[in-house]
């Protein structure tokens, strides 16, 4: 572990949080925290997991990657 606030310590979480903020929260200009909290489950399930392409795994969506993994191995990636 490095010093406090070092993104190298938690790079995957930091990257996910950046995507969440930049793609879901900032563009929508929510009026309240409740609005954000109501929108985030939809963003994660529909946009991030099923539509958004991920370069780290060859540009499929997470859902496509999981489906390919199950076809190849017969086991869930989770």
N, C-alpha and C positions, 0 to 999 in steps of 0.2 A: 504494500500500500504506500502510495505517495502522500503528498501533503493534501490537506483539505481542499476540496473543489477541483482536484486534478481529474480531468475527463478521461485520462488514460486508465484510471482505476476501474472505471465502469463504462467503458466505451460503448458497449451495446445498448445500455440503458440510456446513456446520453444521446446516442444517435436516434433512438426511438422517441425520446422526449422532444428532441428538436423537430422531428417529422410531425409529431402530434401538434406542437405549438404552431409551426410554420404552415402546415397544411390544413389544420382543423380549427384552431383557436383564433389566431391573428386575422385571417381573412374574413371571419364571420362577424367580428365586432359585437360580441354578446353584451347584453345590457346587465346581466347578473351572473353570478357564479352558478346559480341553478340552471341557467340556460346552457352553460358550458357542460355541466354535469349531465344534463339530459341528452346533449348532442354526442358526447364522446363515445358511448357504447355503440351507437350507429356508425360513427367514423371507424372505430377499430374493427368491428365485425364486417361491415360492408365495403368500406373503401380500403383500409389498410390491409386486411387479410385476404380480400377477394379480388381487388382491382389493381392495387398499387404494385408496380413491378419493383423487384429488389435486385440490385446489381450484385450483391454478395453471393447469390445463389444462381446466377446466370440469367437474370431478368424474368423469371416467372413470378407470379404472385405467390404469396405464402400458401394459398389454397392449392394452386397448381403444383407447387413444389411438394407439398404433402401428398397429393394424389399420385404424383410420379414415384415418390418414395414407397408408398404402399404397394403400387403395382410392381415395383422392382423387388421389394423385400417381403411383402406380405405383412409388414408391421407398421403401426402408427409411429410417426416421428416424435410425438409428444410423450 
